[in-house]
Amino acid sequence: MLQYGVFLNTYILTVTFVIGLVMGSFINCVAWRIAHGEDFIHGRSHCAVCGHTLTPIELIPVLSYLLQKGKSRCCKEKISLRYPITELLTAIVFLGIVLKFDVSLDSLKYMVFALILLAVALVDLDTALIPNGFILSGIINFILFTCLIEENIFSNLIDGVISGFAISVPILLLSVVMDRVLKKESMGGGDIKLYFMVGLYFSIKSNLFLVLLSCMIGIIFTVVFQNIRVGDEENPMAFPFGPSIALAAMVSVFVAEPLIDLYLGLF
Ligand SMILES: [Zn+2]
């Protein structure tokens, strides 16, 4: 918890919130470009409908959306609510991270983790695919911050890898059995790789919680969004599972350990 006095606390939280908005906006842009096969490093942001290059005033997170009343200035096309919502969500998650981990390398580690999860969720929603680049980014982020933060680097890296396999291997085996029984693909390879990547960040107990939570969220999403079709032609009605895993991983950062302690305290 932050303990720098009212003034500094407010300052830190305000800056964190604004950075969250900007990074949320950035990830929206990256996810859109990847989902639409565009170069995401070069090129200016443009209107998704008419191609007009966006001016700085049209690029302010959330505010632009409110000022333009949810319509683009160039062609008056409706802007998806998804942009301001994900920008706000990122800002709120960033606040939560700083409140939990203080001004620290841990905070930075989980902020990058959150951004990767957001990108995974957005691209999976649009394309029903999880690019390997995101999985790799998550693995590199884990290795990098383990080297920066932990004193016993090697044993922490090994623990992470064991956790990652402990979550992904049983799910891989289960999905192979399910594929045989259902005679169709039950879970994509991207989902299993995503389980491995997020598994690196948690203890085995927390991973158990994460798997249960992701399945519950998956069921809820499938029911709530059953009318939304995605790009997967073989299985057009299936709602992608990546967003459920991403959300469960984000929630686990905050509640997995305390909930497990609470549960074990009952016995
Ligand atoms: Zn336009």
Boltz pocket constraint, residues with backbone or C-beta under 6 A from the ligand:
constraints:
  - pocket:
      binder: B
      contacts: [[A, 47], [A, 48], [A, 49], [A, 50], [A, 51], [A, 52], [A, 72], [A, 73], [A, 74], [A, 75], [A, 76], [A, 77]]
      max_distance: 6.0
